[in-house]
């Protein structure tokens, strides 16, 4: 059963992602607000992804970022992000992705991320690791904290409820410890980089479910060291020592 679910996740992410690649760099059709942007490309990608998922698994529950709850019931729930990195997409920056996570009663069991411009495909299944373009990968980089590159993720709720000062203080503290802190506008892209050891750590402050389900599955299956220190924080790193340093910095 999970092989079929994984296959559907891959096909859905490719369907949405290839459409995004065709539109990327063209005329921008988007609505901008103080803390967010919604593009027509989000909705178009989501339609293509949902067509694939609903045709293959009409009995599964599906939540999509743009449409909300599309269907309910069944043993599995899909969480679909049709355009992770919309700000990047409309700005002409190539760091964006499509993503799908499939959950059972114990959490995410299958996850897929497709980065259209670089043509990177990441797939994870609980207990079976992470694959990048078909090859098994691991979060195996081992660098000292002072030389580490770390992604920093801030969820939408943080931007809306007055906690941006807290996030800024955390980011500054991380910058004091690590070589570089990347403010991630496309978390799924960076979760893939962590899973293959190209990024050394990820720090998330009240992250959005659409990206976090995939991210936590990737981190677990790639062998990253993780921590949940409370107050909406989630930390993953390629080594336990780096994880501990990042937790200490943000706390």
C-alpha contacts under 8 A as a table, 3 or more apart, distances in Angstrom:
res1	aa1	res2	aa2	distance
1	X	4	X	5.36
1	X	5	X	6.43
2	X	5	X	4.82
2	X	6	X	5.95
2	X	110	X	7.78
3	X	6	X	5.10
3	X	7	X	6.13
4	X	7	X	5.04
4	X	8	X	6.21
5	X	8	X	5.10
5	X	9	X	6.23
5	X	110	X	7.65
6	X	9	X	5.06
6	X	10	X	6.29
6	X	110	X	6.26
6	X	111	X	7.61
6	X	112	X	7.87
6	X	123	X	7.91
6	X	125	X	7.75
7	X	10	X	5.21
7	X	11	X	6.24
8	X	11	X	5.08
8	X	12	X	5.99
8	X	52	X	6.91
8	X	53	X	6.26
8	X	56	X	6.93
9	X	12	X	5.14
9	X	13	X	6.14
9	X	53	X	7.35
9	X	100	X	6.14
9	X	101	X	7.72
9	X	111	X	7.33
9	X	112	X	6.13
10	X	13	X	5.27
10	X	14	X	6.11
10	X	112	X	6.17
10	X	113	X	8.00
10	X	123	X	7.58
11	X	14	X	5.15
11	X	15	X	6.03
11	X	52	X	7.03
12	X	15	X	5.09
12	X	16	X	6.30
12	X	48	X	7.11
12	X	49	X	4.42
12	X	50	X	7.25
12	X	52	X	5.47
12	X	53	X	6.51
12	X	100	X	7.93
13	X	16	X	5.31
13	X	17	X	5.80
13	X	49	X	6.39
13	X	82	X	7.79
13	X	98	X	5.42
13	X	99	X	5.99
13	X	100	X	6.85
13	X	112	X	7.05
13	X	113	X	6.70
13	X	114	X	5.90
14	X	17	X	4.97
14	X	18	X	5.77
14	X	98	X	7.79
14	X	114	X	6.50
15	X	18	X	5.56
15	X	19	X	6.53
15	X	45	X	7.52
15	X	48	X	6.00
15	X	49	X	6.12
15	X	52	X	7.99
16	X	19	X	5.34
16	X	20	X	6.39
16	X	44	X	7.72
16	X	45	X	4.27
16	X	46	X	6.52
16	X	47	X	7.96
16	X	48	X	5.55
16	X	49	X	5.47
16	X	82	X	6.48
16	X	98	X	6.54
17	X	20	X	4.98
17	X	21	X	6.21
17	X	45	X	6.97
17	X	82	X	7.87
17	X	97	X	6.70
17	X	98	X	5.66
17	X	114	X	6.48
17	X	115	X	7.03
17	X	116	X	5.34
18	X	21	X	5.01
18	X	22	X	6.37
18	X	116	X	6.22
19	X	22	X	5.16
19	X	23	X	6.45
19	X	44	X	7.90
19	X	45	X	6.40
20	X	23	X	5.12
20	X	24	X	5.86
20	X	41	X	6.59
20	X	45	X	6.68
20	X	116	X	7.21
21	X	24	X	5.11
21	X	116	X	5.68
21	X	117	X	6.25
23	X	26	X	5.64
23	X	41	X	7.48
24	X	89	X	6.71
24	X	90	X	7.88
24	X	92	X	7.14
25	X	89	X	7.95
25	X	90	X	7.81
25	X	92	X	5.72
28	X	39	X	7.66
28	X	90	X	6.08
29	X	39	X	5.77
29	X	40	X	5.68
29	X	41	X	7.71
30	X	37	X	6.74
30	X	38	X	5.44
30	X	39	X	3.99
30	X	40	X	6.02
30	X	90	X	7.65
31	X	37	X	5.65
31	X	38	X	5.19
31	X	39	X	6.30
32	X	36	X	6.26
32	X	37	X	4.49
32	X	38	X	6.58
33	X	36	X	5.23
33	X	37	X	5.97
35	X	156	X	7.70
35	X	159	X	6.53
35	X	160	X	7.68
36	X	87	X	7.74
37	X	86	X	6.68
37	X	87	X	6.35
38	X	42	X	7.00
38	X	86	X	7.02
39	X	42	X	5.40
39	X	43	X	7.27
39	X	86	X	6.99
39	X	90	X	7.58
40	X	43	X	5.39
40	X	44	X	6.31
41	X	44	X	5.00
41	X	45	X	5.93
41	X	83	X	7.70
42	X	45	X	5.33
42	X	46	X	6.09
42	X	66	X	7.40
42	X	82	X	5.68
42	X	83	X	5.38
42	X	86	X	7.58
43	X	46	X	5.01
43	X	47	X	6.22
43	X	66	X	6.54
43	X	82	X	7.46
44	X	47	X	5.29
44	X	48	X	6.59
45	X	48	X	5.29
45	X	49	X	6.29
45	X	82	X	5.40
45	X	83	X	7.17
46	X	49	X	5.04
46	X	50	X	5.98
46	X	64	X	7.38
46	X	66	X	7.39
46	X	80	X	7.73
46	X	81	X	7.52
46	X	82	X	4.83
46	X	83	X	7.98
47	X	50	X	5.20
47	X	51	X	6.08
48	X	51	X	5.19
48	X	52	X	6.59
49	X	52	X	5.37
49	X	53	X	6.36
49	X	80	X	7.97
49	X	82	X	7.23
50	X	53	X	5.00
50	X	54	X	5.74
51	X	54	X	5.47
51	X	55	X	6.02
52	X	55	X	5.42
52	X	56	X	6.34
53	X	56	X	5.33
53	X	57	X	5.88
53	X	58	X	7.55
54	X	57	X	5.22
54	X	58	X	4.79
54	X	60	X	7.90
55	X	58	X	6.02
57	X	60	X	5.61
59	X	73	X	6.85
59	X	74	X	5.57
60	X	71	X	7.17
60	X	72	X	6.71
60	X	73	X	6.07
60	X	74	X	4.80
60	X	75	X	6.69
60	X	76	X	5.50
60	X	77	X	5.96
60	X	78	X	7.35
61	X	69	X	7.87
61	X	70	X	7.34
61	X	71	X	4.88
61	X	72	X	4.05
61	X	73	X	5.14
61	X	74	X	6.05
61	X	75	X	7.95
61	X	76	X	6.23
61	X	77	X	4.48
61	X	78	X	6.12
62	X	69	X	6.05
62	X	70	X	5.34
62	X	71	X	5.18
62	X	72	X	6.50
62	X	77	X	5.51
62	X	78	X	4.55
62	X	79	X	6.21
62	X	80	X	7.64
63	X	67	X	7.37
63	X	68	X	5.27
63	X	69	X	4.42
63	X	70	X	5.69
63	X	71	X	7.23
63	X	77	X	7.39
63	X	78	X	5.90
63	X	79	X	4.96
63	X	80	X	6.25
64	X	67	X	5.33
64	X	68	X	5.05
64	X	69	X	6.51
64	X	70	X	6.98
64	X	78	X	7.88
64	X	79	X	5.82
64	X	80	X	4.58
64	X	81	X	6.32
64	X	82	X	7.76
65	X	68	X	5.74
65	X	79	X	7.78
65	X	80	X	6.24
65	X	81	X	5.62
65	X	82	X	7.26
65	X	210	X	7.00
67	X	70	X	6.59
69	X	72	X	7.19
72	X	77	X	7.87
73	X	76	X	7.81
73	X	77	X	7.93
74	X	77	X	7.45
75	X	104	X	6.35
75	X	105	X	7.93
76	X	102	X	6.44
76	X	103	X	5.55
76	X	104	X	5.04
76	X	105	X	7.98
77	X	102	X	5.57
77	X	103	X	5.10
77	X	104	X	6.61
78	X	100	X	6.85
78	X	101	X	5.73
78	X	102	X	4.54
78	X	103	X	6.38
79	X	100	X	5.71
79	X	101	X	5.19
79	X	102	X	6.36
79	X	103	X	7.90
79	X	210	X	6.10
80	X	99	X	6.08
80	X	100	X	4.61
80	X	101	X	6.61
80	X	210	X	6.44
81	X	84	X	6.13
81	X	98	X	5.92
81	X	99	X	5.08
81	X	100	X	6.18
81	X	210	X	5.64
81	X	211	X	7.22
82	X	97	X	7.63
82	X	98	X	4.93
82	X	99	X	6.41
83	X	86	X	5.90
83	X	96	X	6.68
83	X	97	X	5.69
83	X	98	X	5.14
83	X	99	X	7.61
84	X	96	X	5.47
84	X	97	X	5.13
84	X	98	X	5.98
84	X	99	X	7.28
84	X	185	X	7.86
84	X	186	X	5.36
84	X	187	X	7.20
84	X	188	X	6.75
84	X	211	X	7.60
85	X	88	X	5.26
85	X	89	X	6.26
85	X	95	X	6.71
85	X	96	X	4.55
85	X	97	X	6.74
85	X	185	X	5.34
85	X	186	X	4.22
85	X	187	X	7.64
86	X	89	X	4.90
86	X	90	X	6.22
86	X	96	X	7.00
86	X	185	X	8.00
86	X	186	X	7.95
87	X	90	X	5.49
87	X	91	X	6.10
87	X	185	X	7.04
88	X	91	X	5.04
88	X	92	X	6.15
88	X	93	X	4.74
88	X	94	X	6.69
88	X	95	X	6.20
88	X	96	X	6.53
88	X	185	X	6.97
88	X	186	X	7.70
89	X	92	X	5.36
89	X	93	X	5.72
89	X	94	X	6.54
89	X	95	X	7.33
89	X	96	X	6.38
90	X	93	X	7.55
93	X	96	X	7.92
94	X	117	X	6.07
95	X	115	X	7.50
95	X	117	X	7.82
95	X	186	X	6.43
95	X	189	X	6.77
96	X	115	X	6.16
96	X	116	X	7.52
96	X	186	X	5.61
96	X	188	X	7.91
96	X	189	X	6.52
97	X	113	X	6.53
97	X	114	X	5.41
97	X	115	X	4.43
97	X	116	X	6.41
97	X	186	X	7.30
97	X	188	X	6.74
97	X	189	X	6.37
98	X	113	X	5.72
98	X	114	X	5.33
98	X	115	X	6.72
99	X	111	X	7.50
99	X	112	X	5.59
99	X	113	X	4.43
99	X	114	X	6.49
99	X	188	X	7.16
99	X	210	X	7.95
99	X	211	X	7.43
99	X	214	X	7.53
100	X	111	X	5.76
100	X	112	X	5.36
100	X	113	X	6.72
100	X	210	X	7.95
100	X	214	X	7.16
101	X	108	X	6.39
101	X	109	X	7.59
101	X	110	X	5.75
101	X	111	X	4.36
101	X	112	X	6.49
101	X	210	X	7.93
101	X	213	X	6.29
101	X	214	X	5.53
102	X	108	X	5.57
102	X	109	X	5.83
102	X	110	X	5.10
102	X	111	X	6.31
103	X	106	X	7.33
103	X	107	X	5.00
103	X	108	X	4.13
103	X	109	X	5.49
103	X	110	X	7.13
104	X	107	X	5.39
104	X	108	X	6.41
104	X	109	X	6.57
106	X	109	X	7.98
107	X	213	X	7.92
108	X	111	X	7.20
108	X	126	X	7.51
108	X	213	X	6.07
108	X	214	X	7.20
108	X	217	X	6.23
109	X	125	X	5.59
109	X	126	X	4.91
109	X	217	X	7.37
110	X	123	X	7.57
110	X	124	X	5.68
110	X	125	X	4.50
110	X	126	X	6.42
110	X	214	X	7.97
110	X	217	X	7.69
111	X	123	X	5.77
111	X	124	X	5.14
111	X	125	X	6.52
111	X	213	X	7.90
111	X	214	X	5.26
111	X	217	X	6.94
111	X	218	X	7.56
112	X	121	X	7.45
112	X	122	X	5.60
112	X	123	X	4.52
112	X	124	X	6.46
112	X	214	X	7.13
113	X	121	X	5.96
113	X	122	X	5.13
113	X	123	X	6.64
113	X	188	X	6.65
113	X	189	X	7.57
113	X	192	X	7.48
113	X	214	X	7.91
114	X	119	X	7.06
114	X	120	X	5.78
114	X	121	X	4.60
114	X	122	X	6.34
115	X	118	X	5.99
115	X	119	X	5.54
115	X	120	X	5.06
115	X	121	X	6.47
115	X	189	X	6.74
116	X	119	X	4.75
116	X	120	X	6.79
120	X	132	X	7.02
120	X	133	X	6.43
121	X	132	X	5.69
121	X	133	X	5.20
122	X	130	X	6.95
122	X	131	X	5.64
122	X	132	X	4.62
122	X	133	X	6.43
122	X	192	X	6.48
123	X	130	X	5.68
123	X	131	X	5.27
123	X	132	X	6.68
124	X	128	X	7.08
124	X	129	X	5.77
124	X	130	X	4.33
124	X	131	X	6.33
124	X	217	X	7.03
124	X	218	X	6.24
124	X	221	X	6.96
125	X	128	X	5.35
125	X	129	X	6.19
125	X	130	X	6.95
125	X	217	X	7.76
125	X	221	X	7.55
126	X	129	X	6.82
126	X	217	X	7.15
126	X	221	X	6.68
127	X	221	X	6.73
128	X	221	X	6.97
129	X	136	X	6.99
129	X	137	X	7.67
129	X	218	X	7.86
129	X	221	X	4.40
129	X	222	X	5.87
130	X	136	X	5.77
130	X	137	X	5.87
130	X	138	X	7.22
130	X	195	X	7.13
130	X	218	X	6.42
130	X	221	X	5.85
130	X	222	X	5.82
131	X	134	X	5.27
131	X	135	X	4.99
131	X	136	X	4.30
131	X	137	X	5.68
132	X	135	X	5.28
132	X	136	X	6.35
132	X	137	X	6.47
132	X	196	X	7.55
137	X	195	X	6.60
137	X	196	X	5.05
137	X	197	X	7.91
137	X	222	X	6.67
138	X	195	X	5.51
138	X	196	X	5.07
138	X	197	X	6.27
138	X	221	X	7.97
138	X	222	X	4.44
138	X	223	X	6.28
138	X	224	X	7.92
139	X	194	X	5.91
139	X	195	X	4.81
139	X	196	X	5.25
139	X	197	X	4.28
139	X	198	X	7.91
139	X	200	X	7.87
139	X	219	X	7.72
139	X	222	X	5.32
139	X	223	X	5.98
139	X	224	X	5.63
139	X	237	X	7.80
139	X	238	X	5.15
140	X	196	X	7.46
140	X	197	X	5.41
140	X	223	X	7.76
140	X	224	X	7.84
140	X	238	X	5.77
140	X	239	X	7.71
141	X	197	X	5.03
141	X	198	X	7.36
141	X	200	X	6.71
141	X	238	X	5.86
141	X	239	X	7.74
142	X	200	X	7.88
142	X	238	X	6.55
142	X	239	X	6.45
143	X	147	X	6.27
143	X	148	X	6.15
143	X	200	X	7.66
144	X	147	X	5.49
144	X	148	X	6.32
144	X	242	X	7.09
145	X	148	X	5.01
145	X	177	X	6.52
145	X	178	X	5.36
145	X	179	X	7.46
145	X	242	X	5.65
145	X	245	X	7.18
146	X	177	X	5.79
146	X	178	X	4.59
146	X	179	X	5.29
147	X	178	X	6.00
147	X	179	X	4.74
147	X	180	X	7.80
148	X	178	X	5.23
148	X	179	X	5.28
148	X	180	X	6.64
148	X	199	X	7.94
148	X	200	X	5.73
148	X	201	X	7.57
149	X	178	X	6.48
149	X	179	X	5.89
149	X	180	X	4.78
149	X	181	X	5.90
149	X	182	X	7.34
149	X	199	X	5.98
149	X	200	X	5.47
149	X	201	X	6.74
150	X	178	X	7.19
150	X	180	X	6.31
150	X	181	X	4.89
150	X	182	X	6.06
150	X	199	X	6.51
150	X	200	X	5.76
150	X	201	X	4.59
150	X	202	X	5.50
150	X	203	X	7.31
151	X	181	X	5.78
151	X	182	X	4.69
151	X	183	X	6.03
151	X	184	X	5.87
151	X	187	X	7.98
151	X	190	X	6.85
151	X	199	X	7.60
151	X	201	X	6.20
151	X	202	X	4.62
151	X	203	X	6.20
152	X	171	X	7.13
152	X	181	X	6.65
152	X	182	X	5.94
152	X	183	X	4.96
152	X	184	X	5.62
152	X	202	X	5.92
152	X	203	X	4.93
152	X	204	X	5.90
152	X	205	X	7.97
153	X	183	X	6.45
153	X	184	X	5.44
153	X	185	X	7.52
153	X	187	X	6.65
153	X	202	X	7.52
153	X	203	X	6.18
153	X	204	X	4.54
153	X	205	X	6.14
153	X	207	X	6.47
154	X	158	X	6.61
154	X	159	X	7.84
154	X	167	X	7.14
154	X	184	X	7.95
154	X	204	X	6.07
154	X	205	X	5.09
154	X	206	X	6.38
154	X	207	X	5.71
155	X	158	X	5.60
155	X	159	X	7.16
155	X	204	X	7.81
155	X	205	X	6.39
155	X	206	X	5.17
155	X	207	X	4.04
155	X	208	X	5.12
156	X	159	X	5.27
156	X	160	X	6.55
156	X	207	X	7.43
156	X	208	X	6.78
157	X	160	X	5.07
157	X	161	X	6.11
157	X	206	X	7.26
158	X	161	X	5.57
158	X	162	X	6.54
158	X	163	X	5.16
158	X	164	X	6.05
158	X	167	X	7.91
158	X	205	X	7.85
158	X	206	X	6.83
159	X	162	X	6.37
159	X	163	X	6.54
159	X	164	X	5.78
160	X	163	X	7.78
162	X	165	X	7.41
163	X	166	X	5.24
163	X	167	X	6.48
164	X	167	X	4.92
164	X	168	X	6.06
165	X	168	X	5.02
165	X	169	X	6.21
166	X	169	X	5.17
166	X	170	X	6.33
167	X	170	X	5.10
167	X	171	X	6.19
167	X	205	X	7.24
168	X	171	X	5.08
168	X	172	X	6.16
169	X	172	X	5.13
169	X	173	X	6.20
170	X	173	X	5.05
170	X	174	X	6.20
170	X	249	X	7.28
170	X	250	X	4.96
170	X	251	X	7.88
171	X	174	X	5.10
171	X	175	X	6.18
171	X	181	X	7.32
171	X	250	X	7.72
172	X	175	X	5.01
172	X	176	X	6.39
173	X	176	X	5.17
173	X	177	X	6.76
173	X	249	X	5.56
173	X	250	X	6.33
174	X	177	X	5.23
174	X	178	X	5.98
174	X	181	X	6.89
174	X	246	X	6.73
174	X	249	X	5.83
174	X	250	X	6.72
175	X	178	X	5.34
175	X	179	X	6.83
175	X	180	X	6.25
175	X	181	X	5.84
177	X	245	X	7.86
177	X	246	X	7.84
177	X	249	X	7.28
178	X	181	X	6.93
184	X	187	X	5.55
184	X	190	X	7.35
186	X	189	X	5.67
186	X	190	X	6.85
187	X	190	X	5.12
187	X	191	X	6.07
187	X	211	X	6.41
187	X	215	X	7.85
188	X	191	X	4.93
188	X	192	X	6.30
188	X	211	X	5.88
188	X	214	X	7.33
188	X	215	X	6.59
189	X	192	X	5.32
189	X	193	X	6.49
190	X	193	X	4.85
190	X	194	X	6.15
190	X	199	X	7.13
190	X	202	X	7.98
191	X	194	X	5.06
191	X	195	X	6.18
191	X	202	X	7.64
191	X	215	X	5.40
191	X	218	X	6.82
191	X	219	X	7.44
192	X	195	X	5.07
192	X	196	X	6.54
192	X	215	X	7.96
192	X	218	X	7.28
193	X	196	X	5.41
193	X	197	X	6.26
193	X	198	X	4.94
193	X	199	X	5.30
194	X	197	X	5.05
194	X	198	X	5.67
194	X	199	X	4.49
194	X	200	X	6.12
194	X	201	X	6.57
194	X	202	X	7.62
194	X	219	X	7.46
194	X	237	X	7.73
194	X	238	X	7.52
195	X	198	X	7.64
195	X	199	X	7.95
195	X	218	X	6.03
195	X	219	X	6.18
195	X	222	X	5.23
195	X	224	X	7.66
196	X	199	X	7.79
196	X	222	X	7.48
197	X	200	X	6.50
197	X	238	X	7.06
200	X	237	X	5.71
200	X	238	X	5.53
201	X	235	X	7.45
201	X	236	X	5.54
201	X	237	X	4.01
201	X	238	X	6.32
201	X	242	X	7.68
201	X	243	X	7.40
202	X	235	X	5.76
202	X	236	X	5.22
202	X	237	X	6.32
203	X	233	X	7.22
203	X	234	X	5.93
203	X	235	X	4.60
203	X	236	X	6.61
203	X	246	X	7.60
204	X	207	X	5.67
204	X	232	X	7.81
204	X	233	X	5.57
204	X	234	X	5.08
204	X	235	X	6.33
205	X	232	X	5.51
205	X	233	X	4.74
205	X	234	X	6.73
206	X	231	X	7.88
206	X	232	X	4.55
206	X	233	X	6.18
207	X	211	X	7.59
207	X	212	X	6.29
207	X	232	X	7.70
208	X	211	X	5.97
208	X	212	X	6.02
209	X	212	X	4.86
209	X	213	X	5.84
210	X	213	X	6.48
210	X	214	X	7.63
211	X	214	X	5.65
211	X	215	X	6.15
212	X	215	X	4.77
212	X	216	X	5.94
213	X	216	X	5.48
213	X	217	X	6.37
214	X	217	X	5.27
214	X	218	X	6.14
215	X	218	X	5.10
215	X	219	X	6.10
216	X	219	X	5.05
216	X	220	X	6.11
217	X	220	X	5.21
217	X	221	X	6.03
218	X	221	X	5.26
218	X	222	X	5.82
219	X	222	X	5.26
219	X	223	X	6.28
219	X	224	X	5.11
219	X	225	X	7.72
219	X	226	X	7.55
219	X	236	X	6.70
220	X	223	X	5.39
220	X	224	X	5.94
220	X	225	X	7.86
220	X	226	X	7.82
221	X	224	X	7.65
223	X	238	X	7.68
224	X	236	X	6.08
224	X	237	X	5.48
224	X	238	X	4.99
224	X	239	X	6.72
225	X	236	X	5.54
225	X	237	X	5.31
225	X	238	X	6.11
225	X	239	X	5.74
225	X	240	X	5.28
225	X	243	X	6.39
226	X	234	X	7.42
226	X	235	X	5.50
226	X	236	X	4.25
226	X	237	X	6.47
226	X	240	X	7.80
226	X	243	X	6.71
227	X	234	X	5.94
227	X	235	X	5.16
227	X	236	X	6.50
227	X	243	X	7.32
227	X	247	X	7.68
228	X	232	X	7.91
228	X	233	X	5.88
228	X	234	X	4.77
228	X	235	X	6.43
229	X	232	X	7.97
229	X	233	X	6.01
229	X	234	X	6.86
229	X	247	X	7.13
230	X	233	X	5.53
230	X	234	X	7.79
235	X	243	X	6.59
235	X	246	X	7.31
235	X	247	X	6.81
236	X	243	X	6.13
237	X	240	X	6.94
237	X	242	X	6.15
237	X	243	X	5.07
238	X	242	X	7.17
238	X	243	X	7.57
239	X	242	X	5.41
239	X	243	X	6.28
240	X	243	X	4.99
240	X	244	X	6.17
241	X	244	X	5.20
241	X	245	X	6.31
242	X	245	X	5.07
242	X	246	X	6.16
243	X	246	X	5.18
243	X	247	X	6.18
244	X	247	X	5.12
244	X	248	X	6.13
245	X	248	X	5.10
245	X	249	X	6.18
246	X	249	X	5.07
246	X	250	X	6.36
247	X	250	X	5.43
247	X	251	X	6.09
248	X	251	X	5.27
